[in-house]
Amino acid sequence: MTEHQIEAPPGPSETAYRHSLRRDVSVPALLAGLVCIAVGFSGPLVVVLAGAAAGHLDAAHTASWIWAVSMGCGLTSLLLSWRTRQPVITAWSTPGAALLVTGLATYPYREAVGAYLLCGVAVTVFGATGLFGRLIRAIPAGIVNAMLAGILFEFGVGIFGALPGAPALVLGSFAAFLVAKRLLPRYAVPLALLAGAGLAAATVGLPLHLGGGGLVHPVLTAPAFSWSATVGLALPLTIAALASQDAAGLGIMRASGYQPDDRLLVTGTGAVSILLAPFGSPGVNLAAITAAICTSPESHPDLRRRYVAGMSTGLLYLLVGSFGGLLVSLFTGLPPALIAVVAGVALLGALQNSLTTALADPADRDGAMVTFLATASGLTLHGIGSAFWGLVLGLATHALTKGSRWGVRKD
């Protein structure tokens, strides 16, 4: 067996590399799941709460919303990672949640739930037919990696953006990462997290206040359907799910060396979205940022064993969803500087690898550079995030400068 064959990620049909969960479990992979949860709940949850406030949802419906998206992310991350032996990370769509800030103020809640259902059906159909996957696989690897680098860029610079507000925390945690990277590379990110937590407690404070309440009681809402909500909410939610989330998620897995089964992943997340829509979930999609954490070498040097990070993320999502009132406040209370530096160092390896691959082929560099710059700009047009527009502009540049692969030949 060649080295390439040894390093190739396993497909769903591969039996025990023979995989053994007991052997494959590692501390960095488990802690990668913890970092994913902290990142996922420290920022996007604020958008969810803003959407709930815009729709005048009461505490029970808001808790049900958080429960539904957490259960959806937990089940899909856990089961799909186990099924494929690849780190499959799912999340709710942040652009989609941002869209709901205005959408829930415009449409009755029952019509919004109907729109969630239609979105889930549409995503499932796109996944099951394989059309979406074929489109994604046609994109050159350099452009995919440039998109990934653009997504991760803000997290890299975020380390130093947090420096003025908490210099001791940021510098100390970053120094711990660099020293551990040299001496104990597998534990560099966990040690940076521990150092940052200790420095946060000693400097800016580390509020570990748990919210009240026990198990969340989900609220079932009967959907209603209207043409206006279908066009004004379901359609843009579907575009945001496929263009802003699933395209980026599949691209990140490809850029990390995996060959994801797009039909299984997109269809699976779409089906779970349909089941949880009546409980308030606007949809579960493949993750981008948090996926890069779990697919990076920092979660494990052997990419065949990184699926444990996906399973860890899934279990933690299920825990947070079940005890939403107790644990959500814990993650939202972490100091922003701590989140910034830990997320940043966790993604440095992925950023470095994606930049290297994006610019490796001179013939693809123009398209890759445009993709990187457009994605890193954070632009949003028509409710669709910069990852999608980076792909569009990068492919257009690629077609104009290289041509033949995309039907335009340069003489």
C-alpha positions in Angstrom: 0.0 0.0 0.0 1.4 3.4 -1.0 1.7 6.4 1.4 -1.1 8.1 -0.5 -3.4 5.2 0.0 -2.6 5.1 3.7 -3.4 8.8 4.1 -6.6 8.7 2.0 -9.7 9.2 4.2 -11.9 6.2 4.5 -15.2 6.0 2.7 -18.5 4.8 4.2 -17.9 1.3 2.9 -14.4 0.8 4.4 -14.3 -1.5 7.3 -12.1 -1.6 10.3 -8.2 0.5 9.0 -9.4 -1.0 10.8 -11.2 1.6 12.9 -11.6 1.2 16.6 -13.3 4.0 18.5 -11.4 3.2 21.7 -8.1 3.4 19.9 -9.0 6.5 17.8 -10.2 8.7 20.7 -7.7 11.3 21.6 -7.7 14.4 23.9 -7.1 16.9 21.1 -10.0 15.5 19.1 -12.3 15.7 22.1 -11.2 19.2 22.9 -11.6 20.2 19.3 -15.3 19.5 19.8 -15.3 21.7 22.8 -13.7 24.6 20.9 -16.3 24.1 18.1 -19.2 24.4 20.6 -17.7 27.5 22.2 -17.2 29.2 18.9 -20.7 28.1 17.7 -22.5 29.5 20.7 -20.4 32.5 21.5 -21.3 34.4 18.3 -24.1 33.0 16.2 -26.4 32.4 19.2 -26.6 36.2 19.5 -28.1 36.3 16.0 -30.6 33.6 16.9 -31.7 35.5 20.0 -32.0 38.7 18.0 -34.3 36.9 15.5 -36.4 35.5 18.3 -36.8 39.0 19.7 -37.8 40.4 16.3 -40.5 37.7 16.1 -41.7 38.4 19.6 -41.2 34.8 20.6 -41.7 34.0 24.2 -39.1 32.2 26.4 -40.6 28.7 25.7 -40.5 29.1 21.9 -37.0 30.7 22.0 -35.7 27.8 24.1 -37.4 25.3 21.7 -35.6 27.0 18.8 -32.2 26.6 20.5 -33.1 23.0 21.5 -34.1 22.2 17.9 -31.0 23.5 16.2 -28.8 22.0 18.9 -30.4 18.6 18.6 -30.2 18.8 14.8 -26.5 19.7 14.8 -25.8 17.1 17.5 -27.5 14.2 15.8 -26.1 14.9 12.3 -22.6 15.6 13.6 -22.5 12.5 15.7 -24.2 10.0 13.3 -22.7 11.3 10.1 -19.2 11.4 11.6 -19.6 7.8 12.8 -21.1 6.6 9.5 -18.5 8.1 7.3 -15.5 8.1 9.7 -14.9 11.7 8.6 -15.3 14.8 10.8 -18.7 15.9 9.6 -19.6 19.1 11.5 -23.0 20.7 11.1 -24.4 24.0 12.3 -27.3 26.4 11.8 -26.9 28.9 9.1 -25.7 32.2 10.5 -26.8 34.1 7.3 -30.1 32.3 7.6 -30.5 33.3 11.2 -29.7 36.9 10.3 -32.3 36.8 7.6 -34.8 35.8 10.3 -34.2 39.0 12.2 -36.3 40.7 9.5 -38.3 37.7 8.4 -39.8 36.9 11.7 -40.8 40.5 12.1 -42.6 40.3 8.7 -44.3 36.9 8.7 -46.4 35.1 11.3 -44.4 32.5 13.2 -46.5 29.6 11.8 -45.8 30.7 8.3 -42.1 30.9 9.2 -42.3 27.3 10.4 -43.9 26.4 7.0 -41.0 28.1 5.3 -38.5 26.1 7.4 -40.2 22.9 6.2 -40.1 23.9 2.5 -36.4 24.9 2.9 -35.7 21.5 4.4 -37.5 19.7 1.5 -35.6 21.7 -1.1 -32.2 21.0 0.4 -33.1 17.3 0.7 -34.0 17.2 -3.0 -30.9 18.9 -4.1 -28.8 16.5 -2.0 -30.6 13.3 -3.0 -30.4 14.0 -6.8 -26.6 14.7 -6.6 -27.0 17.9 -8.6 -25.5 20.0 -5.9 -22.5 17.7 -5.4 -21.7 17.6 -9.1 -21.6 21.4 -9.2 -19.3 21.6 -6.2 -16.9 18.9 -7.6 -16.5 20.9 -10.8 -14.8 23.8 -8.9 -11.0 23.8 -9.2 -9.1 22.8 -6.0 -7.2 26.1 -5.9 -10.4 28.1 -5.8 -11.9 25.9 -3.1 -8.9 26.3 -0.9 -8.9 30.1 -1.6 -12.5 30.2 -0.4 -11.5 28.3 2.8 -8.6 30.7 3.3 -10.9 33.7 2.9 -13.3 32.2 5.5 -10.6 31.6 8.0 -8.7 34.9 7.5 -10.8 36.9 9.9 -10.1 34.3 12.6 -6.3 34.6 12.1 -6.3 38.4 12.3 -8.8 38.1 15.1 -6.0 36.9 17.4 -4.3 40.2 17.1 -7.5 42.3 16.9 -8.2 41.1 20.5 -4.8 42.1 21.7 -5.5 45.7 22.8 -8.4 44.7 25.0 -6.7 41.8 26.8 -3.0 41.8 26.0 -1.9 39.5 28.8 -4.6 36.9 27.9 -3.9 37.0 24.2 -0.1 37.1 24.3 0.1 34.4 27.1 -2.3 32.1 25.3 -0.6 32.6 22.0 2.8 32.0 23.5 1.6 28.8 25.2 0.4 27.7 21.7 3.8 28.3 20.1 5.7 26.6 22.9 3.4 23.6 22.8 3.5 23.5 19.0 7.3 22.9 19.4 7.2 20.5 22.3 3.8 18.9 22.3 2.2 19.7 18.9 -0.8 17.4 19.4 -1.8 19.3 22.6 -1.0 22.9 21.4 -4.6 24.0 21.1 -5.8 22.5 24.4 -2.8 24.0 26.2 -3.6 27.4 24.7 -7.1 27.0 25.9 -6.0 26.2 29.4 -3.5 29.0 29.5 -6.1 31.4 28.2 -8.7 30.4 30.7 -6.2 30.8 33.6 -5.1 34.2 32.3 -8.7 35.3 31.7 -9.6 34.4 35.3 -6.6 36.4 36.5 -7.1 39.5 34.3 -10.4 40.2 32.5 -12.4 37.7 34.5 -13.9 34.3 33.6 -17.6 34.4 34.4 -18.9 30.8 34.7 -22.5 31.7 35.6 -24.9 29.0 34.7 -28.4 29.9 33.7 -31.5 28.6 35.4 -33.8 25.8 34.4 -33.4 22.1 33.7 -34.3 20.1 30.7 -35.7 22.1 27.8 -39.3 21.3 26.8 -39.7 21.7 23.0 -42.8 23.4 21.7 -44.5 21.9 18.6 -45.9 24.5 16.2 -48.2 23.5 13.4 -46.9 25.0 10.1 -48.9 27.4 7.8 -48.0 28.1 4.2 -48.3 31.3 2.2 -46.9 32.4 -1.2 -45.3 35.4 0.4 -43.5 33.5 3.0 -42.4 30.9 0.4 -40.9 33.5 -1.8 -39.7 35.9 0.9 -38.4 33.4 3.4 -38.2 29.8 2.2 -36.4 30.7 -1.0 -33.6 32.9 0.5 -33.2 30.4 3.3 -32.6 27.6 0.8 -30.1 29.7 -1.1 -28.3 30.7 2.1 -28.2 27.0 3.2 -26.8 25.7 -0.1 -24.6 28.6 -1.2 -23.3 30.0 2.1 -23.1 26.8 4.2 -23.1 23.5 2.3 -20.9 24.7 -0.5 -18.3 26.0 2.0 -18.6 22.9 4.2 -18.0 20.5 1.4 -15.2 22.7 0.1 -13.5 22.6 3.5 -13.7 18.8 3.8 -12.2 18.5 0.3 -9.5 21.0 1.1 -8.6 19.0 4.2 -8.1 15.8 2.2 -11.4 14.1 2.5 -13.8 13.0 -0.2 -17.2 13.7 1.3 -20.3 11.9 0.1 -22.3 15.0 -0.8 -25.5 13.1 -1.3 -25.4 11.5 2.1 -24.4 14.7 4.0 -26.7 17.2 2.3 -29.6 14.8 2.2 -29.1 13.9 5.8 -29.0 17.4 7.1 -32.0 18.3 4.9 -34.1 15.4 6.3 -33.2 16.3 9.9 -34.2 19.9 9.1 -37.6 18.7 8.0 -38.1 16.8 11.2 -37.1 19.6 13.5 -38.7 22.5 11.6 -42.0 22.3 13.6 -40.0 22.8 16.8 -38.5 26.1 15.5 -35.4 25.0 13.7 -34.8 27.1 10.5 -32.4 24.4 9.3 -29.2 22.4 9.9 -26.4 22.7 7.4 -22.8 21.7 6.9 -20.6 23.9 9.0 -17.7 26.0 7.6 -15.7 27.6 10.4 -16.1 25.0 13.0 -15.6 22.3 10.4 -12.1 23.7 9.7 -11.3 23.3 13.4 -12.1 19.6 13.5 -10.6 18.7 10.0 -7.3 20.4 10.8 -4.2 18.5 11.9 -4.6 20.1 15.4 -7.5 17.8 16.1 -5.2 14.8 15.2 -2.2 14.3 12.9 -3.9 11.3 11.3 -6.9 12.4 9.3 -8.4 9.0 9.7 -8.9 9.6 13.4 -10.3 13.1 13.2 -13.9 11.8 13.0 -13.8 11.6 16.8 -13.8 15.4 16.8 -17.0 15.4 14.8 -18.6 12.9 17.3 -17.4 14.9 20.2 -19.0 18.0 18.7 -22.2 16.1 18.2 -22.4 14.9 21.8 -21.7 18.3 23.2 -24.4 19.8 21.0 -26.9 17.3 22.3 -25.8 18.1 25.9 -26.1 21.9 25.3 -29.5 21.4 23.6 -30.9 19.3 26.4 -29.8 21.7 29.1 -30.0 24.9 27.1 -30.7 27.2 30.0 -27.8 25.9 32.0 -25.1 25.7 29.4 -25.8 28.2 26.7 -25.2 31.0 29.2 -21.8 29.4 30.0 -20.6 29.6 26.4 -22.1 33.1 25.8 -20.4 34.3 29.0 -16.8 33.4 27.9 -14.6 36.5 27.3 -14.6 37.5 23.6 -10.8 37.7 23.7 -10.5 34.1 24.9 -12.8 32.9 22.1 -10.8 34.9 19.6 -7.4 33.6 20.5 -8.4 29.9 20.9 -10.4 29.9 17.7 -7.6 31.7 15.9 -4.8 29.3 17.0 -7.1 26.3 16.3 -7.5 27.5 12.7 -3.9 28.6 11.9 -2.9 25.3 10.5 -5.9 25.1 8.2 -5.4 28.7 7.1 -1.7 28.0 6.3 -2.5 24.8 4.3 -5.3 26.3 2.4 -3.2 29.3 1.3 -0.4 27.1 0.2 -2.7 24.9 -1.9 -4.7 27.8 -3.3 -1.6 29.4 -4.8 0.3 26.2 -5.7 -0.8 26.1 -9.4 0.4 29.3 -11.2 -2.4 28.9 -13.8 -5.1 29.1 -11.1 -3.6 31.9 -9.0 -5.7 34.8 -10.5 -9.0 33.1 -9.8 -7.8 31.9 -6.4 -6.6 35.4 -5.3 -9.9 36.9 -6.3 -11.8 34.2 -4.5 -9.7 34.8 -1.4 -10.1 38.6 -1.4 -13.8 38.5 -2.1 -14.5 35.9 0.6 -12.3 37.6 3.2 -14.1 40.9 2.5 -17.2 39.7 4.3 -19.5 41.1 1.6 -23.2 40.2 1.7 -25.5 40.6 -1.3 -29.1 39.7 -1.4 -28.8 37.9 1.9 -26.0 35.6 0.6 -22.6 35.6 2.3 -19.2 36.2 1.0 -18.2 32.5 0.6 -20.7 32.2 -2.3 -19.7 35.4 -4.0 -16.1 34.6 -3.6 -16.7 31.4 -5.5 -18.7 33.2 -8.2 -16.1 35.9 -8.8 -13.2 33.5 -8.6 -14.7 31.2 -11.1 -15.5 34.1 -13.4 -11.9 35.2 -13.1 -10.7 31.6 -13.7 -12.8 31.4 -16.8 -11.5 34.6 -18.3 -7.8 34.0 -17.5 -7.6 30.2 -18.1 -10.6 29.5 -20.1 -10.6 26.1 -21.6 -11.9 24.2 -18.7 -14.9 26.4 -18.5 -15.7 26.6 -22.1 -13.7 29.7 -23.1 -10.4 29.1 -24.8 -7.5 31.5 -24.6 -5.3 31.7 -27.6 
